Amino acid sequence: MKVATAFSAVALLACASTGLAADTGGVEAQTGSGAQGARHVLLGHPVVFRGDARRNSRVAVQRLDHGTWRTVATATANRHGRYRAVWRTNHIGVFQMRTIPADSATVRASSVDEPERLIVYRPAVATWFGRGLYGHKTACGQTLSPTLMGVAHRTLPCGTKVSFFYNGRTIVVPVVDRGPFGKGISWDLTTAASDALGFTAMGKVTLGAVSLKRN
């Protein structure tokens, strides 16, 4: 498949801009019922959880992993009743996260009843394609056009949903074609998908991607 332009990419999936913690460079994840939507972070980066608890009590941040809640970080509330826990992400995927008391204390602002959604992305290299190829059939049976939202991948089944994040923008698109075939390149987005993410000029960009299959 002819590539219209190429870029070096750190792939990441998501649907909202990332909030960065000034002190760690990590994603700031506010616990409690007020937390809305999902948090997005690149694999290996820290996620910071803050909230209120009984002073000097311990809290645990847990990730739902195949039906089991696993503790990934702990923290102790200070004398003002504030805690700060950090998890350096070591798995990609879409996770439910919660903060619970690690002892008998009550966490006033925990999200025990309303777990928070966290998406962790794997770094990858991507390209985009389409212009000059409109009207051709893709390997998955679609007709390539300026409005076709999708991505090419070498092995994922046609129709598999993949989430991408770039510069505060996110999209979720299906696999519509086979490729890319360049060395070291993992994803090949259609022109419409690259336009939606806001990278249309030639050059390098940093983004993230993850398949939603089995996550």
Rosetta silent file (secondary structure, phi, psi, omega in degrees, C-alpha in Angstrom):
SEQUENCE: MKVATAFSAVALLACASTGLAADTGGVEAQTGSGAQGARHVLLGHPVVFRGDARRNSRVAVQRLDHGTWRTVATATANRHGRYRAVWRTNHIGVFQMRTIPADSATVRASSVDEPERLIVYRPAVATWFGRGLYGHKTACGQTLSPTLMGVAHRTLPCGTKVSFFYNGRTIVVPVVDRGPFGKGISWDLTTAASDALGFTAMGKVTLGAVSLKRN
SCORE:     score description
SCORE:     0.000 S_00000001
   1 L     0.000  132.415  179.458    0.000    0.000    0.000 S_00000001
   2 L   -72.314  134.493  179.729    1.353    3.425   -0.920 S_00000001
   3 L  -101.215  126.413 -178.262    1.932    5.718    2.048 S_00000001
   4 L   -70.611  -41.134  175.106    1.045    9.358    1.572 S_00000001
   5 E  -159.193  163.477 -176.504    3.295   10.496    4.398 S_00000001
   6 E  -131.451  156.779  176.736    4.917    8.956    7.420 S_00000001
   7 E  -149.951  148.839  172.892    5.608    9.918   11.001 S_00000001
   8 L   -81.491  128.463 -171.415    7.356    8.406   13.973 S_00000001
   9 L  -132.249  144.713  166.711    4.644    7.827   16.545 S_00000001
  10 L  -103.716  108.400 -168.310    4.195    6.804   20.122 S_00000001
  11 L   -81.472  147.911 -171.913    0.816    5.122   19.907 S_00000001
  12 L  -162.747  135.183  178.636   -1.888    5.593   22.519 S_00000001
  13 L  -110.276  151.007 -176.338   -5.688    5.120   22.669 S_00000001
  14 L   176.120 -170.211  178.318   -8.195    7.274   24.435 S_00000001
  15 L  -152.492   22.900  176.627  -11.030    9.780   24.271 S_00000001
  16 L  -163.227  160.662 -179.885  -10.018   12.876   26.222 S_00000001
  17 L   -70.047  154.186 -177.402   -7.043   15.125   26.793 S_00000001
  18 L   -91.392  135.329  173.448   -4.481   14.106   29.383 S_00000001
  19 L   -96.848  124.929 -176.068   -4.005   16.096   32.569 S_00000001
  20 E  -100.205  134.752  176.911   -0.354   16.076   33.638 S_00000001
  21 L   -78.524  126.539 -174.274    0.739   16.224   37.241 S_00000001
  22 L   -64.209  -31.024 -174.196    3.303   18.991   37.594 S_00000001
  23 L   -86.939  -20.282 -176.440    5.372   17.189   40.214 S_00000001
  24 L  -124.930  -15.089 -172.745    5.691   13.750   38.564 S_00000001
  25 L    79.060    6.858 -177.201    4.818   14.100   34.900 S_00000001
  26 L   -93.935  170.190  175.904    2.058   11.589   35.525 S_00000001
  27 E   -75.249  132.448 -179.136   -1.625   11.632   34.742 S_00000001
  28 E   -87.658  112.657 -178.374   -3.602   13.241   37.541 S_00000001
  29 E  -110.533  107.020 -179.352   -6.478   10.945   38.519 S_00000001
  30 E   -84.860  121.765 -179.776   -8.902   12.539   40.976 S_00000001
  31 L   -81.250  168.038  176.995  -10.801    9.948   42.977 S_00000001
  32 L   110.273  168.850 -175.855  -14.372   10.312   44.158 S_00000001
  33 L   -67.414  -15.780 -179.459  -17.830   10.504   42.618 S_00000001
  34 L   -79.433  -12.422 -179.665  -16.906   13.754   40.871 S_00000001
  35 L   -67.677  129.142 -176.704  -14.431   12.030   38.576 S_00000001
  36 L  -119.313  146.509  173.213  -15.860   11.959   35.047 S_00000001
  37 L    68.650 -155.293 -177.441  -14.900   10.007   31.942 S_00000001
  38 E  -113.569  159.346  171.996  -11.602    8.162   31.519 S_00000001
  39 E  -106.117  151.320 -173.882   -7.972    8.954   32.258 S_00000001
  40 E  -132.335  134.547 -175.872   -5.326    8.305   29.613 S_00000001
  41 E  -152.956  149.312  178.455   -1.652    7.508   30.076 S_00000001
  42 E   -83.564  143.950  179.647    1.254    6.030   28.153 S_00000001
  43 L   -52.488  131.548  178.945    2.685    2.693   29.262 S_00000001
  44 L    91.873   -9.450  178.738    5.411    3.173   31.850 S_00000001
  45 L   -90.916  153.466 -179.261    4.205    6.634   32.898 S_00000001
  46 E   -81.461  145.990  171.666    2.916    7.334   36.424 S_00000001
  47 E  -113.703  129.684 -177.155   -0.733    7.892   37.278 S_00000001
  48 E  -104.733  127.831  176.977   -1.376   10.034   40.373 S_00000001
  49 E  -112.511  127.324  178.751   -4.452    9.447   42.554 S_00000001
  50 E  -124.701  152.769  177.301   -5.463   12.080   45.093 S_00000001
  51 E  -177.962 -170.515 -179.550   -8.322   12.216   47.560 S_00000001
  52 E  -111.045  143.612  176.460   -9.506   12.625   51.140 S_00000001
  53 L  -153.551  170.492  174.635   -9.273   10.068   53.923 S_00000001
  54 L   -61.628  133.367 -174.451   -9.116    9.888   57.651 S_00000001
  55 L   -57.285  140.255 -179.428   -5.822   11.442   58.690 S_00000001
  56 L    67.412    5.989  176.655   -2.914    8.987   59.052 S_00000001
  57 L   -86.956  160.387 -179.755   -5.032    6.193   57.551 S_00000001
  58 E  -102.709  141.698  175.270   -3.856    4.050   54.648 S_00000001
  59 E  -124.497  156.650  179.192   -5.626    3.734   51.311 S_00000001
  60 E  -125.482  132.937  172.426   -5.091    1.322   48.446 S_00000001
  61 E   -93.148  127.237 -176.206   -5.505    1.978   44.718 S_00000001
  62 E  -123.255  148.286  177.574   -6.783   -1.142   42.974 S_00000001
  63 E  -115.721  132.953  177.080   -7.099   -2.257   39.357 S_00000001
  64 E   -77.453  117.048 -174.076   -9.763   -4.729   38.212 S_00000001
  65 E  -126.800  101.641  179.294   -7.822   -7.556   36.585 S_00000001
  66 L    54.018   44.998  175.648   -9.852  -10.461   35.124 S_00000001
  67 L    87.399   -3.094 -179.334  -12.508  -10.120   37.804 S_00000001
  68 E  -118.600  131.333  176.700  -10.086   -9.643   40.701 S_00000001
  69 E   -80.510  121.154 -178.930   -9.244   -6.323   42.346 S_00000001
  70 E  -115.950  132.175  179.771   -5.451   -6.039   42.633 S_00000001
  71 E   -74.860  126.611 -179.726   -3.679   -3.371   44.666 S_00000001
  72 E  -113.942  -13.537  178.818   -1.244   -1.363   42.518 S_00000001
  73 E  -162.218  151.392  175.366   -0.408    1.490   44.897 S_00000001
  74 E  -133.152  160.957  178.150   -0.883    2.538   48.516 S_00000001
  75 E  -156.095  160.640  176.619   -0.643    5.824   50.374 S_00000001
  76 E  -116.373  129.632  179.222   -1.094    7.278   53.843 S_00000001
  77 L   -67.469  141.226  179.748   -3.277   10.330   54.393 S_00000001
  78 L   -79.533 -174.300 -176.271   -1.472   13.281   55.945 S_00000001
  79 L   -67.831  -14.011  176.337   -2.570   15.198   59.024 S_00000001
  80 L   -93.603    0.910  179.662   -4.937   17.225   56.838 S_00000001
  81 L    80.478   23.051  177.743   -6.652   14.071   55.587 S_00000001
  82 E  -111.131  139.814  175.686   -5.210   14.210   52.067 S_00000001
  83 E  -125.098  159.639  178.269   -3.524   11.317   50.299 S_00000001
  84 E  -144.906  114.760 -179.850   -1.512   10.941   47.100 S_00000001
  85 E  -118.135  145.023 -176.757   -0.832    7.517   45.573 S_00000001
  86 E  -125.725  128.887  171.656    1.174    6.815   42.403 S_00000001
  87 E  -116.354  120.755  173.145    0.964    3.827   40.072 S_00000001
  88 E   -86.312  110.943 -170.491    3.601    3.537   37.351 S_00000001
  89 L   -59.471  135.008  179.679    1.661    1.761   34.636 S_00000001
  90 L  -131.809   10.097  176.076    2.980   -1.646   33.606 S_00000001
  91 L  -139.851  142.434  173.102    0.050   -3.045   31.568 S_00000001
  92 L   -90.758  158.568  176.602   -1.757   -1.736   28.499 S_00000001
  93 E   135.227 -174.476  177.924   -5.514   -1.854   28.217 S_00000001
  94 E  -109.208  120.776 -172.362   -8.735   -0.355   29.535 S_00000001
  95 E  -123.670  151.889  167.263   -9.051   -0.736   33.299 S_00000001
  96 E   -96.173  130.337 -178.753  -11.480   -0.010   36.096 S_00000001
  97 E  -120.464  147.578  174.895   -9.697    1.636   39.050 S_00000001
  98 E  -146.531  158.912  175.350  -10.873    2.268   42.588 S_00000001
  99 E  -118.071  127.819 -177.111   -9.510    3.610   45.877 S_00000001
 100 E  -131.750  162.223  173.729  -10.473    1.784   49.090 S_00000001
 101 E   -63.573  136.000  176.719   -9.454    1.859   52.762 S_00000001
 102 L   -91.408   -6.218  175.310   -6.385   -0.282   53.336 S_00000001
 103 L  -138.849 -149.500 -175.944   -7.352   -0.644   56.991 S_00000001
 104 L   -85.080   -2.575 -178.427  -10.495   -0.010   59.020 S_00000001
 105 L   -71.722  160.264  178.359  -10.601    3.712   58.243 S_00000001
 106 L  -101.422  127.092  177.339  -13.274    5.211   55.961 S_00000001
 107 L   -90.219  109.406 -172.925  -12.170    6.882   52.740 S_00000001
 108 L   -68.328  -34.768 -175.065  -14.582    9.778   52.336 S_00000001
 109 L  -110.369   27.237 -178.699  -13.766   10.565   48.694 S_00000001
 110 L   -75.012  165.983  176.981  -13.074    7.051   47.403 S_00000001
 111 L  -113.608   39.797 -179.311  -14.583    5.646   44.237 S_00000001
 112 L   -57.875  -45.142 -177.860  -15.411    2.225   45.706 S_00000001
 113 L   -82.813  -21.045 -178.486  -18.983    2.353   44.362 S_00000001
 114 L  -130.574   80.026  179.796  -18.045    4.166   41.152 S_00000001
 115 L   -56.463  151.644 -179.196  -14.742    2.823   39.783 S_00000001
 116 E   -99.207  142.789 -178.897  -12.833    5.107   37.466 S_00000001
 117 E   -89.706  130.576  179.385  -11.915    4.138   33.903 S_00000001
 118 E  -128.677  131.842  179.208   -8.225    4.285   32.981 S_00000001
 119 E  -115.013  126.273 -178.745   -6.775    3.638   29.518 S_00000001
 120 E  -114.525  128.446 -173.371   -3.102    2.727   29.157 S_00000001
 121 E  -109.413  147.464  177.402   -1.477    2.921   25.705 S_00000001
 122 E   -94.880  135.825  174.331    1.476    1.148   24.133 S_00000001
 123 L   -61.423  141.350  179.018    4.097    3.170   22.196 S_00000001
 124 L  -159.373  164.350  176.886    4.068    2.427   18.460 S_00000001
 125 L  -105.191  136.532 -176.652    5.020    3.820   15.073 S_00000001
 126 E  -136.011  162.657  174.135    2.282    4.767   12.616 S_00000001
 127 E  -134.789  173.927  171.851    1.692    6.207    9.142 S_00000001
 128 E  -130.654  154.600 -174.567   -1.341    7.482    7.266 S_00000001
 129 E  -146.106  167.619  173.549   -2.601    6.660    3.794 S_00000001
 130 L   145.193  -56.371 -175.944   -5.440    7.303    1.381 S_00000001
 131 L   -60.759  130.870 -175.348   -4.877   10.160   -1.030 S_00000001
 132 L    91.514   -9.180 -179.375   -4.296    8.771   -4.501 S_00000001
 133 L  -118.890    2.878 -177.798   -5.949    5.488   -3.528 S_00000001
 134 L   -59.636  140.081 -178.214   -9.591    6.577   -3.180 S_00000001
 135 L    98.315  -17.803  178.262  -12.034    4.224   -4.896 S_00000001
 136 L   -79.770  151.318  175.294   -9.926    1.127   -4.237 S_00000001
 137 E   -82.313  137.673  174.983  -11.280   -1.723   -2.121 S_00000001
 138 L   -82.425  169.981  179.664   -9.552   -2.373    1.203 S_00000001
 139 L   -65.543  -18.028  179.840   -8.609   -5.867    2.358 S_00000001
 140 L   -98.904    5.638  172.974  -11.672   -5.790    4.633 S_00000001
 141 L    95.828   -1.654  177.165  -14.073   -4.987    1.797 S_00000001
 142 L   -84.161  160.235  173.915  -14.636   -1.238    2.287 S_00000001
 143 E   -95.100  121.893 -178.653  -14.190    1.346   -0.414 S_00000001
 144 L   -68.000  129.206 -178.301  -11.390    3.730    0.476 S_00000001
 145 L  -147.249  169.495  178.579  -12.642    7.321    0.482 S_00000001
 146 L   -63.633  -16.651 -176.582  -11.802   10.686    2.077 S_00000001
 147 L  -106.489   -2.252 -178.745  -14.406    9.989    4.782 S_00000001
 148 L   -71.388  117.351  177.286  -13.545    6.376    5.668 S_00000001
 149 L   -92.931  119.639 -179.160  -12.511    6.237    9.324 S_00000001
 150 L  -179.064 -176.127 -178.704  -10.250    3.283    9.987 S_00000001
 151 E  -147.275  148.416  174.945   -6.797    1.828   10.385 S_00000001
 152 E   -99.486  139.250  176.793   -4.736   -0.846    8.693 S_00000001
 153 L  -144.505  151.065 -174.219   -3.044   -3.561   10.735 S_00000001
 154 L   -73.447  -32.906 -171.322   -1.209   -6.700    9.713 S_00000001
 155 L  -127.827  -23.012 -178.156   -2.932   -9.245   11.972 S_00000001
 156 L   -63.579  139.414 -179.696   -5.912   -7.828   13.913 S_00000001
 157 L   -59.780  147.656  176.181   -9.264   -9.101   12.572 S_00000001
 158 L   -55.893  137.670  179.269  -11.255   -6.749   10.366 S_00000001
 159 L    91.439  -12.273  177.771  -13.596   -4.633   12.449 S_00000001
 160 L   -59.360  130.524 -179.283  -11.473   -4.740   15.630 S_00000001
 161 E   -82.832  135.133  178.750  -11.813   -1.383   17.393 S_00000001
 162 E  -129.861  135.678 -179.587   -8.609    0.519   18.141 S_00000001
 163 E  -104.386  136.738  179.759   -8.341    3.719   20.149 S_00000001
 164 E  -126.232  148.061  178.588   -5.788    6.419   19.311 S_00000001
 165 E  -132.482  135.352  176.470   -4.706    9.537   21.173 S_00000001
 166 E  -155.322  122.486  171.374   -2.742   12.506   19.870 S_00000001
 167 L    52.312   43.049  178.167   -2.237   16.029   21.185 S_00000001
 168 L    85.821   -3.062  178.635   -5.421   16.036   23.279 S_00000001
 169 E  -108.997  148.843  178.384   -7.569   14.387   20.586 S_00000001
 170 E  -138.080  149.280  173.428   -8.849   10.832   20.596 S_00000001
 171 E  -143.055  154.678  170.254  -10.638    8.543   18.172 S_00000001
 172 E  -122.597  119.963 -175.380  -11.790    4.926   18.166 S_00000001
 173 E  -132.906  156.432  179.356  -11.752    3.368   14.701 S_00000001
 174 E   -88.189  158.439  170.354  -12.069   -0.148   13.242 S_00000001
 175 E   -72.137  123.607 -176.803   -9.463   -2.144   11.380 S_00000001
 176 E  -122.144   -4.311 -174.256  -10.397   -1.730    7.703 S_00000001
 177 E  -157.704  170.503  175.731   -7.295   -2.863    5.811 S_00000001
 178 L  -100.880  146.404 -176.057   -4.060   -4.833    5.948 S_00000001
 179 L   131.017 -173.441   -8.857   -0.724   -3.139    6.498 S_00000001
 180 L   -75.156  165.210 -175.612    1.424   -1.231    7.049 S_00000001
 181 L  -113.614    3.328  175.347    4.315   -3.098    5.502 S_00000001
 182 L   -75.490  147.282 -178.152    7.156   -0.716    6.296 S_00000001
 183 L   -63.653  129.790  175.979    9.730   -1.920    8.802 S_00000001
 184 L    80.561    2.872 -179.648    8.990   -0.855   12.358 S_00000001
 185 L  -102.960  129.513 -174.732    5.560    0.614   11.559 S_00000001
 186 L  -100.047  -31.560 -173.299    2.603   -0.816   13.487 S_00000001
 187 E  -134.140  149.876  177.755   -0.431    1.182   12.294 S_00000001
 188 E  -136.090  100.676 -176.183   -1.587    2.875    9.090 S_00000001
 189 E   -84.016  148.662  173.806   -4.515    5.260    9.588 S_00000001
 190 E   -68.405  164.292  179.612   -6.829    6.428    6.830 S_00000001
 191 H   -58.165  -42.349 -179.336   -6.727   10.075    5.823 S_00000001
 192 H   -62.534  -39.322  179.410  -10.003   10.757    7.628 S_00000001
 193 H   -67.453  -42.899  178.890   -8.648    9.218   10.843 S_00000001
 194 H   -66.291  -37.554  176.549   -5.414   11.192   10.678 S_00000001
 195 H   -61.897  -41.729 -178.751   -7.382   14.375    9.968 S_00000001
 196 H   -63.740  -32.251  178.200   -9.580   13.704   13.006 S_00000001
 197 H   -83.980  -14.020  175.226   -6.488   13.409   15.181 S_00000001
 198 L    90.156   17.609  173.300   -5.029   16.581   13.715 S_00000001
 199 L  -117.205  104.881 -176.648   -1.859   15.315   12.069 S_00000001
 200 L  -121.925  -20.912  179.975   -1.960   16.011    8.352 S_00000001
 201 L   -85.788  160.345  176.695    1.442   17.509    7.580 S_00000001
 202 L   -70.279  149.979 -179.811    4.553   15.463    6.975 S_00000001
 203 L   136.217 -176.271 -177.392    6.789   14.983    9.996 S_00000001
 204 L   -99.184  143.180  176.368    6.997   13.158   13.267 S_00000001
 205 L  -136.548  157.898  174.149    4.304   13.029   15.947 S_00000001
 206 L  -109.559  123.015  177.811    3.895   11.369   19.331 S_00000001
 207 L  -148.095 -179.404 -179.032    0.656    9.449   19.899 S_00000001
 208 E  -136.044  156.321 -179.546   -0.654    6.264   21.455 S_00000001
 209 E  -150.358  147.663  174.555   -2.740    3.247   20.387 S_00000001
 210 E  -155.525  138.841  176.279   -4.281    0.137   21.873 S_00000001
 211 E   -73.873  138.625  177.887   -6.643   -2.495   20.573 S_00000001
 212 L   -83.344   -2.268  179.720   -9.913   -2.714   22.477 S_00000001
 213 L   -65.743  124.774  176.992  -10.035   -6.452   21.862 S_00000001
 214 L    63.534   16.741  177.799  -10.213   -8.415   25.122 S_00000001
 215 L   -96.933    0.000    0.000   -9.501   -5.292   27.228 S_00000001
